[in-house]
């Protein structure tokens, strides 16, 4: 395949085209993923999440510049909400990281969630694999920032950075939503605002509640990303977390669990697709719908019947 030859030769255009092929499930996209799989598992994967307006993109921009100073190549997957009308990404995080696009050591890809819950696009993991195989040292996943369903980031990242901001009035809501339970490192961005101390205390209290037999207590760092203040402290905290994961064996454990989750998700998707193809290709489905709608039969019985026929 000419595309893959260019990919292995380091063509950024080939990487972009490969991601597009996988994202759109174009012909042969599974062959691309098969070919690159043995070359994955080398990149450091960092998830960045938090409430909308917390300054995730600005902080991401500064983090990338620090990694570049260390001589590392960086891939960025910026997952945006999808427009319900066009199906395209509507935030366009690349606008906030515009000057990075000129850096040959940085590759940015914006992706729409395309209706996927959990703050991530279904194809996020595959895009990370492609960037990993391409040779990126670090891959950053910046998620939508939708709140409670944001926890999917844990399944994809080695280290999760949660970015919070004082004064949004959603401090307690964020805690309730469970975002704080998934953070390995916390950053209170825009910490020059009123309420930074209170937010800091609330996070500490939340961590105290979850501190039973936990070897790693997530550090809380204060940043003003727009002024490049505190960014180096965040990098150091993430490096310490990386060392902790490696020394404790948790890195291998997390990656093993990710493999389990990935295989289960793929099996579910294949079965779902197979069942739907079998169902919708026959006129029986419309008949089932009418019967359920008319209360002649319950949907539970119908689903059992459909699944039983499909898996024969």
C-alpha positions as CSV (number, residue, x, y, z in Angstrom):
1,X,0.0,0.0,0.0
2,X,1.6,3.3,-1.1
3,X,0.0,5.1,1.8
4,X,1.7,2.9,4.4
5,X,5.0,3.2,2.6
6,X,4.8,6.9,2.9
7,X,3.6,6.5,6.5
8,X,6.7,4.5,7.4
9,X,8.9,7.1,5.6
10,X,7.7,9.7,8.0
11,X,5.2,11.6,5.8
12,X,2.9,13.7,8.0
13,X,0.4,13.8,5.1
14,X,0.3,10.0,5.1
15,X,-0.4,10.1,8.9
16,X,-3.2,12.5,8.3
17,X,-4.7,10.4,5.5
18,X,-4.4,7.3,7.6
19,X,-6.3,8.9,10.5
20,X,-9.0,10.1,8.1
21,X,-9.3,6.6,6.6
22,X,-9.7,5.1,10.1
23,X,-12.1,7.8,11.3
24,X,-14.3,7.4,8.3
25,X,-13.9,3.6,8.1
26,X,-12.8,3.8,4.5
27,X,-12.0,0.6,2.6
28,X,-8.9,-1.1,4.0
29,X,-8.8,0.9,7.3
30,X,-8.6,-2.3,9.3
31,X,-5.5,-3.4,7.3
32,X,-3.9,-0.1,8.3
33,X,-4.5,-0.8,12.0
34,X,-3.3,-4.4,11.7
35,X,-0.1,-3.2,10.1
36,X,0.8,-0.6,12.7
37,X,-0.3,-2.5,15.8
38,X,3.1,-4.2,16.5
39,X,4.8,-0.8,16.4
40,X,2.5,0.7,19.2
41,X,3.0,0.9,22.9
42,X,6.0,3.2,23.0
43,X,4.4,6.7,23.3
44,X,3.5,8.3,26.7
45,X,-0.2,9.0,26.6
46,X,-1.5,11.9,28.7
47,X,-5.2,12.8,29.0
48,X,-6.3,16.4,29.7
49,X,-9.8,17.0,30.8
50,X,-11.9,19.4,32.8
51,X,-14.9,21.8,32.7
52,X,-15.5,23.9,29.5
53,X,-13.8,27.3,29.9
54,X,-11.1,26.0,32.2
55,X,-8.4,26.8,29.7
56,X,-7.5,23.3,28.7
57,X,-6.3,24.2,25.2
58,X,-4.1,27.1,26.4
59,X,-2.5,24.8,29.0
60,X,-2.1,22.1,26.4
61,X,-0.3,24.6,24.2
62,X,2.1,25.5,26.9
63,X,2.7,21.8,27.9
64,X,3.6,20.9,24.3
65,X,6.1,23.7,24.2
66,X,7.8,22.3,27.3
67,X,7.9,18.8,25.8
68,X,9.4,20.3,22.6
69,X,12.1,22.0,24.7
70,X,13.0,18.5,26.0
71,X,13.4,17.4,22.3
72,X,10.3,15.2,22.3
73,X,7.9,14.9,19.4
74,X,4.2,15.4,20.3
75,X,0.9,14.3,18.9
76,X,-2.3,16.1,20.0
77,X,-5.8,14.6,19.7
78,X,-8.3,17.4,20.4
79,X,-11.7,15.9,20.8
80,X,-14.4,18.5,20.1
81,X,-18.2,18.3,20.3
82,X,-19.8,17.5,17.0
83,X,-22.3,19.7,15.3
84,X,-25.7,18.0,15.1
85,X,-26.2,19.6,11.7
86,X,-22.9,19.1,9.7
87,X,-21.3,16.4,11.8
88,X,-18.1,18.4,12.0
89,X,-16.2,19.5,15.1
90,X,-17.5,22.8,16.3
91,X,-14.9,24.1,18.8
92,X,-11.8,23.9,16.7
93,X,-9.1,23.7,19.4
94,X,-6.4,24.2,16.8
95,X,-7.3,27.9,16.8
96,X,-5.9,28.2,20.3
97,X,-2.7,26.2,19.3
98,X,-2.2,27.9,16.0
99,X,1.6,28.5,16.3
100,X,2.2,24.8,17.0
101,X,1.1,23.9,13.5
102,X,4.3,25.3,12.1
103,X,6.4,22.9,14.3
104,X,7.4,19.8,12.4
105,X,7.7,18.0,15.8
106,X,4.0,18.5,16.6
107,X,1.0,16.9,14.9
108,X,-2.5,18.1,15.8
109,X,-5.7,16.4,14.9
110,X,-9.1,17.7,15.9
111,X,-11.8,15.0,16.0
112,X,-15.6,15.3,16.6
113,X,-17.2,13.0,19.1
114,X,-19.8,12.0,16.5
115,X,-22.4,11.3,19.1
116,X,-20.0,9.3,21.3
117,X,-20.6,9.8,25.1
118,X,-17.7,9.8,27.5
119,X,-16.0,12.9,26.1
120,X,-14.1,10.9,23.5
121,X,-14.6,10.0,19.9
122,X,-14.9,6.3,19.2
123,X,-11.8,6.5,17.0
124,X,-9.7,8.3,19.6
125,X,-7.8,5.2,20.6
126,X,-7.1,4.3,17.0
127,X,-5.8,7.8,16.3
128,X,-3.5,7.5,19.3
129,X,-2.2,4.2,18.0
130,X,-1.4,5.8,14.6
131,X,0.5,8.7,16.2
132,X,2.3,6.2,18.5
133,X,3.4,4.0,15.6
134,X,4.4,7.1,13.6
135,X,7.0,7.7,16.3
136,X,5.5,10.4,18.5
137,X,7.1,10.4,22.0
138,X,4.1,11.9,23.7
139,X,0.5,11.9,22.7
140,X,-1.9,14.3,24.4
141,X,-5.6,13.7,24.4
142,X,-7.6,16.8,25.1
143,X,-11.3,15.9,25.7
144,X,-14.5,17.7,25.2
145,X,-15.0,18.7,28.8
146,X,-18.6,17.7,29.1
147,X,-18.6,16.7,32.8
148,X,-19.8,13.4,34.2
149,X,-19.3,11.2,31.1
150,X,-15.7,12.6,30.9
151,X,-14.4,9.5,32.7
152,X,-13.7,7.6,29.5
153,X,-10.3,9.3,29.3
154,X,-9.1,6.9,32.0
155,X,-9.4,4.0,29.6
156,X,-7.1,5.7,27.1
157,X,-4.4,7.6,29.1
158,X,-1.5,6.6,31.3
159,X,-1.8,9.9,33.2
160,X,-4.9,12.1,33.5
161,X,-4.6,15.8,34.1
162,X,-7.8,17.4,35.4
163,X,-7.9,21.2,34.8
164,X,-10.3,23.2,37.0
165,X,-10.9,26.9,37.3
166,X,-12.2,29.0,40.2
167,X,-15.3,31.1,40.0
168,X,-17.3,29.1,37.5
169,X,-19.8,28.2,40.2
170,X,-19.5,24.5,39.3
171,X,-16.9,23.4,41.8
172,X,-19.2,21.1,43.8
173,X,-20.9,19.9,40.6
174,X,-17.6,18.8,39.2
175,X,-16.8,16.9,42.4
176,X,-20.3,15.2,42.2
177,X,-19.7,14.4,38.6
178,X,-16.8,12.2,39.4
179,X,-14.2,14.1,37.4
180,X,-12.1,14.5,40.5
181,X,-12.0,10.7,41.0
182,X,-10.1,10.1,37.8
183,X,-7.4,12.8,38.1
184,X,-3.8,11.7,38.6
185,X,-2.7,15.4,38.7
186,X,-4.9,18.5,39.2
187,X,-4.3,22.0,37.8
188,X,-6.2,25.0,39.1
189,X,-5.8,27.2,36.1
190,X,-6.5,31.0,36.1
191,X,-5.5,30.8,39.8
192,X,-5.3,34.6,40.0
193,X,-9.1,34.6,40.2
194,X,-11.1,34.8,43.4
195,X,-12.0,31.4,44.8
196,X,-8.7,29.6,44.0
197,X,-8.0,28.9,47.7
198,X,-11.5,27.6,48.3
199,X,-11.3,25.3,45.2
200,X,-7.9,24.1,46.4
201,X,-9.4,23.2,49.8
202,X,-12.4,21.5,48.2
203,X,-10.1,19.3,46.1
204,X,-8.0,18.4,49.1
205,X,-11.1,17.4,51.1
206,X,-12.3,15.3,48.2
207,X,-8.9,13.5,48.0
208,X,-9.1,12.9,51.8
209,X,-12.4,11.0,51.2
210,X,-10.7,8.8,48.6
211,X,-7.4,8.3,50.4
212,X,-8.0,4.8,51.8
213,X,-5.0,2.6,50.9
214,X,-4.0,4.8,48.0
215,X,-0.3,4.9,47.2
216,X,-0.5,8.0,44.9
217,X,-2.1,11.2,46.2
218,X,-2.8,13.4,43.2
219,X,-0.9,16.7,43.6
220,X,-2.6,20.0,43.0
221,X,-0.7,22.6,41.0
222,X,-1.7,26.2,40.4
223,X,-1.3,27.7,36.9
224,X,-2.0,30.8,34.9
225,X,-1.5,29.1,31.5
226,X,-2.0,32.3,29.5
227,X,1.1,33.8,31.3
228,X,3.0,30.5,31.3
229,X,3.0,30.4,35.1
230,X,3.1,27.1,36.9
231,X,3.3,25.0,33.7
232,X,6.7,23.5,34.6
233,X,5.3,22.4,38.0
234,X,2.5,20.5,36.2
235,X,5.1,18.8,33.9
236,X,7.1,17.8,37.0
237,X,4.0,16.4,38.7
238,X,3.2,14.3,35.6
239,X,6.8,13.1,35.4
240,X,6.6,12.0,39.0
241,X,3.3,10.2,38.3
242,X,5.0,8.4,35.4
243,X,7.9,7.3,37.6
244,X,5.3,6.0,40.2
245,X,3.5,4.0,37.6
246,X,6.6,2.4,36.3
247,X,8.1,1.6,39.7
248,X,4.8,0.2,41.1
249,X,4.0,-1.9,38.0
250,X,0.7,0.1,37.6
251,X,1.7,1.3,34.1
252,X,1.7,-2.3,32.8
253,X,-1.5,-3.0,34.8
254,X,-3.3,0.0,33.2
255,X,-2.1,-0.9,29.7
256,X,-3.2,-4.5,30.2
257,X,-6.6,-3.3,31.4
258,X,-6.8,-1.0,28.3
259,X,-6.2,-4.0,26.1
260,X,-9.0,-6.0,27.8
261,X,-11.4,-3.0,27.4
262,X,-10.4,-2.5,23.8
263,X,-11.1,-6.1,22.8
264,X,-14.4,-6.2,24.7
265,X,-15.5,-3.0,23.0
266,X,-14.5,-4.3,19.5
267,X,-16.4,-7.6,20.1
268,X,-19.5,-5.6,21.2
269,X,-19.3,-3.4,18.1
270,X,-18.9,-6.4,15.8
271,X,-21.8,-8.2,17.4
272,X,-24.0,-5.1,17.3
273,X,-23.2,-4.5,13.7
274,X,-23.9,-8.1,12.8
275,X,-27.2,-8.1,14.6
276,X,-28.3,-4.8,13.1
277,X,-27.4,-6.0,9.6
278,X,-29.4,-9.2,10.1
279,X,-32.4,-7.3,11.6
280,X,-32.7,-4.3,9.3
281,X,-32.2,-6.4,6.1
282,X,-35.5,-8.2,6.7
283,X,-38.9,-6.7,6.8
284,X,-39.4,-8.4,10.2
285,X,-38.0,-5.5,12.1
286,X,-40.8,-3.1,11.0
287,X,-43.3,-5.7,12.0
288,X,-41.7,-6.0,15.4
289,X,-41.8,-2.2,15.9
290,X,-45.5,-2.0,15.0
291,X,-46.3,-4.9,17.4
292,X,-44.4,-3.2,20.3
293,X,-45.9,0.2,19.5
294,X,-49.4,-1.4,19.6
295,X,-48.6,-3.0,22.9
296,X,-49.3,-6.5,21.4
297,X,-45.9,-7.6,22.6
298,X,-43.2,-6.2,24.9
299,X,-39.8,-5.0,23.6
300,X,-37.9,-7.3,25.9
301,X,-39.4,-10.4,24.3
302,X,-38.7,-8.9,20.8
303,X,-35.1,-8.1,21.6
304,X,-34.5,-11.7,22.9
305,X,-36.1,-13.0,19.7
306,X,-33.9,-10.8,17.4
307,X,-30.7,-11.7,19.2
308,X,-31.5,-15.4,19.2
309,X,-32.1,-15.3,15.4
310,X,-29.0,-13.2,14.7
311,X,-26.5,-15.3,16.5
312,X,-27.6,-18.7,15.1
